Amino acid sequence: MALNKNHEFAELDGVKCGIVEKEVLSERVAFLKELLEFNRFTVVVESSPPPKKAPKPAADTEETETSAAVPPPPETFTVGVTDYTFNPINAIFGRQLKTKNGHIVTLAYWQQKENESHDEIPYFEQ
């Protein structure tokens, strides 16, 4: 049980882990795994359970026929690290993570909005 939403932990593949992100696609898993392993964390990835489906109305047969043609949702994963005290928000804003080229991981880089992390002077040091 997490103390708050920002510090979750769970058992993944039999190992107690700090949860980094839930329900992420395989491309995001590859990015996070590479980044976290570079920062010397042991990463554990587990397939997320399929989303719960809402009950379908039995009266409309046309609706059920069209919904059968909907493709299944993509497979998602839960990413965790064996250090169950890890908190991604604290790691990013505490400037604790680095990229392979030695730059500090920024929020934009973590969210994959930028391809490279640019070291920024924190607002409180300007």
NUROLUM-485723 format. One line per field, with one value per residue (C-alpha): residue in one letter; x, y, z. Coordinates in steps of 0.02 Angstrom, whole numbers, always signed. Example, Ala and Ser with C-alpha at 12.3 -4.5 7.8 and 13.67 -1.06 7.14 Angstrom:
% residues 2
res	[A|S]
px	[+615|+684]
py	[-225|-53]
pz	[+390|+357]
***
This chain:
% residues 126
res	[M|A|L|N|K|N|H|E|F|A|E|L|D|G|V|K|C|G|I|V|E|K|E|V|L|S|E|R|V|A|F|L|K|E|L|L|E|F|N|R|F|T|V|V|V|E|S|S|P|P|P|K|K|A|P|K|P|A|A|D|T|E|E|T|E|T|S|A|A|V|P|P|P|P|E|T|F|T|V|G|V|T|D|Y|T|F|N|P|I|N|A|I|F|G|R|Q|L|K|T|K|N|G|H|I|V|T|L|A|Y|W|Q|Q|K|E|N|E|S|H|D|E|I|P|Y|F|E|Q]
px	[+0|+71|+79|+25|-4|+173|+260|+187|+264|+205|+267|+318|+371|+392|+506|+452|+475|+450|+329|+398|+249|+96|+9|+148|+179|+332|+421|+408|+467|+624|+659|+634|+730|+881|+880|+855|+982|+1109|+1076|+1112|+934|+876|+720|+576|+442|+277|+131|-17|-184|-307|-427|-597|-737|-904|-1053|-1133|-1319|-1399|-1546|-1447|-1381|-1315|-1207|-1129|-1090|-998|-905|-836|-738|-645|-463|-403|-308|-118|-22|+37|+165|+206|+384|+466|+638|+698|+736|+560|+603|+624|+507|+514|+455|+590|+720|+678|+656|+797|+909|+966|+955|+1078|+1074|+1209|+1292|+1306|+1163|+1037|+866|+736|+548|+532|+662|+576|+410|+498|+450|+634|+761|+904|+910|+975|+1046|+947|+995|+859|+753|+811|+995|+970]
py	[+0|+168|+314|+428|+417|+477|+337|+171|+1|-173|-348|-377|-553|-597|-448|-298|-147|+40|+75|+193|+193|+87|+42|+97|+36|-65|+87|+180|+24|+19|+204|+190|+28|+98|+260|+178|+39|+171|+252|+84|+31|-147|-136|-261|-261|-353|-361|-257|-343|-310|-165|-206|-201|-120|-237|-228|-203|-365|-279|-200|-337|-212|-129|-293|-340|-176|-182|-355|-272|-158|-214|-264|-131|-136|-235|-125|-151|-98|-39|-46|-43|-156|-4|+13|+184|+254|+397|+459|+634|+656|+583|+704|+863|+815|+804|+628|+546|+571|+530|+430|+591|+656|+781|+788|+716|+852|+831|+858|+723|+603|+631|+606|+778|+813|+696|+769|+832|+1009|+1054|+1197|+1308|+1284|+1438|+1450|+1464|+1603]
pz	[+0|-50|+68|-73|-260|-297|-202|-254|-230|-272|-302|-483|-533|-350|-310|-206|-320|-322|-464|-596|-716|-749|-912|-1029|-1206|-1257|-1333|-1167|-1074|-1182|-1148|-960|-945|-1036|-935|-765|-795|-845|-675|-591|-549|-573|-681|-671|-806|-792|-910|-850|-829|-969|-940|-868|-995|-961|-976|-1148|-1170|-1230|-1317|-1460|-1574|-1702|-1571|-1516|-1696|-1729|-1564|-1609|-1752|-1630|-1615|-1442|-1343|-1357|-1227|-1084|-948|-770|-744|-573|-493|-354|-246|-176|-103|-279|-320|-501|-457|-325|-441|-583|-483|-364|-518|-471|-643|-786|-971|-1060|-1119|-940|-938|-798|-842|-857|-849|-1037|-1071|-949|-1036|-1204|-1267|-1303|-1380|-1278|-1101|-1081|-913|-844|-700|-569|-541|-360|-412|-541]
***
